[in-house]
Amino acid sequence: MEYRVDIHVDGSVRTAMAKEGANLLEVLEEAGILLYTPCGGRGTCGKCAVRVSGGGTEPSGNERRLLGERLEKGFRLACSFAVDSDICVHIDDSGEQAVILTAGARRHVVADPPVKKKYVELPHPSLGDQRPDLERLLDHTGAESGGKGLSDLTDMGMGPETLRKLPALLRSSGYRVTTVEAWGRILSVEAGDTTANLYGTAFDIGTTTVAAYLYCLNSGKLLGAASMMNPQRKFGADVISRIDRAKASRQAADEMKNLAAECVNGLTRQLAKEAGIDVKDIYAAVFSGNTTMLHLLAGLDASGIAVSPFIPVTCRTLRLDADDLGIEMNECGQAILLPCVSAYVGADTVSAVLSSGMYERDGISLLVDIGTNGEIVLGGTDGMIACSAAAGPAFEGADITFGMGGVTGAVDSFKLQGFRYTVIGNTAARGICGSGIVDTVAALLDAGAIDETGALADERTAAGLPREVRERFTVTGGMRSFVLVPEQETGIAGPITITQKDIRGIQNAKAAIAAGIETLVAEAGISYDDIGKVFLAGGFGSTIHIGSAARIGLLPRQLADRVEAVGNASGSGASECLLSRQMLRSAEQIARKIRYVELSASRIFSEKYIENMMFM
Ligand code: FES
């Protein structure tokens, strides 16, 4: 038996048919609607709530717990809902426009890309010049012949297919051709002068978001930037969920790889269209990202990353034919996956170190990239150490009752005086993102509405607070909570609150990052006074208010005046490696130079973590 599912989204209605018992989340996905599903559809995060009218099985215990009073308003968890009649589904969240940070502090890099083009006009053959076609070409391009047998030619990089086409190409073009070269080899030969058409892309493949950049490789000019949510997020917010999914079966691993490729291809097509160029004129793509994301992109088995002792397949730079990864560009296009340091300090960190310039800066710098894992690097020209602190997804909103990513509708700043707040996109508030959560906790600490143990003031202790603050205390899902945005100002059915559980989540997350920083400082045998500069990388690092971060103990107060937000430093590093072979070499040196400190084996970290659970 099949049922009709009318999906109200973006002011229009799409209709899908669903078999009896079909999972609503899957029905929506098939209809092209991807919801935010940080728990991977396990029914534990509550983020896939949609409004359903008509039919439906009895709400599960998880739905009752996570949706509370929203159940009465028709909300259900799509991942827990089995279709058993014709229904209407209202997607209130689909209008979210991801505000994904693509901007980063880009240094001036002289264009010397790994893939180049060379136009040559060859002398026509004659009885006095009987050189073979390939030798004739190599003599005028400077590319070195590795030998005379076909196997040597293949080693040289001119694949058999290019060699087979060469005679016809030379003659039809009147011996005027352009070679495409990389790594000292000829990748392809094109008729006529095509040197003007040489473009490349750089990607930062984040667990949550993907940022892409299109460059002219001749001039080094940035032609456009674009971003989208990582489509793999439907399998969970964190890398472990993705790895678990990928290792379930060969088919699941392929699906994960294909999702990455589709995302890259979608962004590539968008950028090419906006710049008015042909995708076939893109010859190189450089990828930065954490170790897991790059493994999944390359189709490598990432399962060793998820379990102790945390072993990836490789941390080396990978130079692959883009075609092998299913990535659209010129048929000879090259995909370069940047080097990583360890299972949990990936190419994104290497790229951030590169683009921040900390590796060549005098004195000691600290780089912090706060995400589900907080990657932290300490050092400078004399050496660097790094760690990865498992902060959990609280700063990305995933474990927070009304948490959401940095998207339209998210409260991104909050002040207690006048209960002022700002919302991304200037729309009615629908949730709260990381910077808003940090602001809120800082403000409540300052007001005495949260004590140093992280407890929200109870009836008795709240008595000393100003009346307007007292009146904001309420109960959400059976938990004491504080109203950030009252119901009449939100774009959802009910107020936006921060609960006691949310505050515990923030305590855990900030303790992990702060303890990671203190562990590296202790490992290096230095004090905060020795640190001249703090680079804050990533989207969260760019939107967070430093004063609030220092107030809750996420960043050391002593360093608050030395902080510089460097934006999407991972994307900037990937761009630099796309434009410059020297930068690519520097990235490889950085990856080798960084010593990884495993926090799960560190007694210092355990002690510091407990200390940092308190709000000082
Ligand atoms: S509760 Fe449905 S995706 Fe998490």
Boltz pocket constraint, residues with backbone or C-beta under 6 A from the ligand:
constraints:
  - pocket:
      binder: B
      contacts: [[A, 36], [A, 37], [A, 38], [A, 39], [A, 40], [A, 41], [A, 42], [A, 43], [A, 44], [A, 45], [A, 46], [A, 47], [A, 48], [A, 49], [A, 77], [A, 78], [A, 79], [A, 80]]
      max_distance: 6.0
